[in-house]
Amino acid sequence: MALVLAGQPSKNIAADLGISQRTVENHRASIMAKTDTKSLPASARMALAAVDADADGIRR
């Protein structure tokens, strides 16, 4: 998720992690389905909100 939030394309993430590009795309789709988000920016906002809440000591 950190690489996705950093704006890395699936091809680069796959090369960095030593996995296939399709696997990265499947993981990305799974994250979006589990978080019920429709776009990458929406997923990013949710992830950043979670980090902020955790930094504030808030559990949701």
C-alpha positions as CSV (number, residue, x, y, z in Angstrom):
1,M,0.0,0.0,0.0
2,A,2.9,2.4,0.7
3,L,4.1,2.0,-2.8
4,V,0.7,2.6,-4.2
5,L,0.3,5.7,-2.1
6,A,3.7,6.9,-3.3
7,G,2.3,6.9,-6.8
8,Q,4.2,3.9,-8.1
9,P,2.7,2.1,-11.1
10,S,1.9,-1.6,-10.8
11,K,4.8,-2.5,-13.1
12,N,7.3,-0.8,-10.8
13,I,5.8,-2.2,-7.6
14,A,5.9,-5.7,-9.1
15,A,9.6,-5.3,-10.0
16,D,10.4,-4.0,-6.6
17,L,8.7,-6.8,-4.8
18,G,9.6,-9.6,-7.2
19,I,6.0,-10.5,-8.0
20,S,4.0,-10.3,-11.2
21,Q,2.2,-7.1,-12.3
22,R,-1.1,-9.0,-12.3
23,T,-0.6,-10.0,-8.6
24,V,-0.1,-6.3,-7.7
25,E,-3.3,-5.4,-9.6
26,N,-5.2,-8.2,-7.8
27,H,-4.0,-7.0,-4.4
28,R,-4.9,-3.4,-5.3
29,A,-8.4,-4.5,-6.4
30,S,-8.8,-6.5,-3.2
31,I,-7.9,-3.6,-1.1
32,M,-10.3,-1.4,-2.9
33,A,-13.1,-4.0,-2.5
34,K,-12.4,-4.5,1.2
35,T,-12.4,-0.8,1.9
36,D,-15.4,-0.2,-0.4
37,T,-13.6,2.5,-2.4
38,K,-14.1,3.1,-6.1
39,S,-10.9,4.9,-6.9
40,L,-7.3,5.1,-6.0
41,P,-7.6,8.7,-4.6
42,A,-10.5,7.5,-2.3
43,S,-8.3,4.6,-1.1
44,A,-5.5,7.0,-0.5
45,R,-7.7,9.3,1.5
46,M,-8.9,6.4,3.7
47,A,-5.4,5.2,4.3
48,L,-4.1,8.6,5.2
49,A,-7.1,9.2,7.5
50,A,-6.3,5.9,9.3
51,V,-2.7,6.9,9.7
52,D,-3.8,10.3,11.2
53,A,-6.2,8.6,13.5
54,D,-3.6,6.2,14.7
55,A,-1.1,9.0,15.3
56,D,-3.8,10.8,17.4
57,G,-4.3,7.6,19.4
58,I,-7.9,7.2,18.1
59,R,-9.2,3.7,17.5
60,R,-12.0,3.3,15.0
